[in-house]
Amino acid sequence: MNDENLTLQQTNLDKTYNPQDVEARWSIEHWERFGIYNADSARVLKDGKKPFTVLMPPPNVTGSLTIGHVLNHTIQDIFIRYHRMSGYESLWLPGTDHAGIATQTVVEKQLRKEKLSRYDLGREKFLERVWQWREQYGSLILKQLRRLGDSADWRRNIFTMDDAASQAVINVFVQLYRDGLIYKGKRIINWCPASQTALSDEEVTMKTQRDPLVFVKYRLKEDPNDFVPVATVRPETMLGDVAVAVNPKDERYKVFVGKFVVEPLTKREIPVIADEYVEIEFGTGALKITPAHDPNDYQVGLRHKLPVIVALDKYGKIADGFEPYSGMDRFEARKKIIDDLKASDVLINIEDYEHNVGYSERADVVIEPYLSEQWFVKMQELAKPALDAVEDGRIKFYPPRWTNTYRHWMTNIQDWCISRQLWWGHRIPAFYDEDGNITVAATLEEAEKLSGKKNLRQDDDVLDTWFSSWLWQQTTLGWKNIGDDNDDFKAFYPTTLLVTGPDIIFFWVARMIMSGMRFKGDVPFKNVYFTSIIRDQHGRKLSKSLGNSPDPLLVMDKYGTDALRFTVMYLAPLGQDVRIEVNEKTKDMPQVEQGRNFATKIWNAARFLLMNRNDAFASLELFEKTYAAIASRLSPSNLDVSERWLFSRLHSTLKNYHDAVREFRVNDLTKLIYDFIWGDYCDWFIELLKVKLQTATSLDEKQAMVARAIFAFDCAMRALHPIMPFITEEIWQNIALRRNGESISVSNMPPAVDAWIDKEIEAEFEFLQKVITSIRSTRSVLGVPPAPIADVSIRAASGSSLEMMSKNAALIEKLARVKVTAALSMEKPKAAASTLVDGNEIFILLEGLIDLDKEKARLAKEIEKTESYAKQIEAKLTNEGFVARAPKEVIDAEKEKLSTAKLNLQKFKENLASLAS
């Protein structure tokens, strides 16, 4: 659409809602030209606007849109759009992560197709290839997020390998090293034999598999006829055994402690030690200790000053010196070792054992616990202020239960392995001289100056991707050096909200809090919203490997982006898993049809309003003049009963809606606005409006009706906008004349006004809705055609009910297509269908309208159902156990149910008898 066409909008909507056309017309790229999503620190620091800042978790540069992204980013967008419309200077900080191991893996796969490796290219040329790949494919995820409707300040988009962000990473490493919080040492780490690098726990996927559990005799040195039984699923690591451990309280093995047993493969004599780490009830109660290949064994080894023997090399092969197994693949060696154990008569038994095994997320191979020299961050000193910030409420978690998980991890924190044996990433700023002495500095020149030496060699390893991510709240605001400050920091730090998955509460959330407290002296954000886990209809987590992960782009093509956003929010209660239906063949999400139906409902309502606007007003200018005048003097006193009800429901909805936003209940706010638009506005008010417009006595009356109806609908569209931004923009643009660049995104979020809320009229209207619905339902069940006017007699349960129905008889008659007679007492008419609403008996005279035999059958079924229901309640109330345990209010409620059921049963029987006569 050309700029010159944007000044004067259409005056009506297309007959059929086409989401692709609407989304193209109001794309993020369109609005970027007008800068409506751009935040300015001056409006906070000089103009006094309140800031609202959201940190976008940086998607991997290798990634493409998933349903997890849809959930996470829609939640973020809801909050940023809502607060932008509520007058906040709203800043959504975007960016992408360089994803070290994932990106390097992708590029190395490309090289293998060319029969090359990274070593063939060398480090410099290989990194050039990675940057080329990033330039070609790295923006894919950002384009997809824009299509989703992310209203971020895209001018500020950063990449974790940008110069400024990289400078921050290096400076932090240097400072922490100089503060004594970074060191190089040997530890057991997760090692990927395929990628040849250390892995974080987050990069390890646990899979359930079955392996042989081998029971082996470790014969006593002094008496080969006696032995300690040991069970293991990794017999290949027996080659590195240095002890057998038992629990000091285990009576079975007390006699063995302090003695030596013989490791069956190497014939190495190893001690039997006592350590409380061993669980008495697990396995045989005796544990082989292999410090080089198990993190817990490593800690046992440190406590008992045991030697460390490395049996597996970094390629997952048996190390030199263990003939005949040396050079064998670990799994090949496992089979041969089991055969050799059988042959040497030390094998007791083999069982099939199911357990969880760690796999490299990227290479999909079994990881090895591996003793390796790596760089680490000491975490204890960083953890305490970060824990305090959550404990004292400066940072709030939603749902709050994650505070306990966070506390447990922070009080049991281990040092963080930050080095990775990769080439793509931030290279560790540590430099070595010929003697191996280390100098840590931001640049080679600085290192040479500090060491007084030339020809220094930089460490080959790069930093863990999370080491750049933990600075995200600072680097997104332009931070490079410790002590840096700028207007963006003054205006937008601490940020307001982080939306993320609970699976990275340790890897990212906790570390960002540590970073913020350490380098800025304040929390990085005030609120953390933990998203739900998305599962399929079978309860399985969505996974590409399971084939149960839908394609969001396909879903958006089929149903529309608004429909997908709405449906995911509708299905995602705070703190509970999300269940979605997935067609594993087509990658479709059939539930999104609900969102599409909602969008169509909204579209049709808008078309009805705009067509009536065009009928009632000679020009848009006249409409706007009338609209402004009516809006300025809108008051409950100058509305009819249906309008007073509508505006009361609107403001009741808005009140609950705003409360839900404050409490981060996005699922609730979605359902609230859905129920109002679909139920109150479309199903009830529009039907009333149609009748009123037909009976309007003057043009002025018709214009006022239409203007007030559009005013309420406009409020609803603005409240819905954060959830469904595209369709609401289209409708809002068409309601009136809009200037070029004017958007619903920067219109005012409608407030809730208590003076408009009338609970009495809402209760009255709810009663009338039940009466009308009951009449409609009964007519439908009996097959009464909708067109004929039916005679209805109502025997009111009370004087107030009679007054309410008499006062609103015209409304009932118009919407239910009936002629009403109401009284406190009356004889049941003959040949009449009956129904009950809150004790009020409604008789629909059927003479000439229905098949009387069918109605008799319906009443007989109601009698049978009510009798069964009453018997169930009676059985409960005569159950001594229930009566003894249940609270009084529960028993009273059951008695009330029984009383109502018996009353209904009596009336159904009377009606059947009357119909029979």
Disulfide bonds with the S-S distance in Angstrom:
none
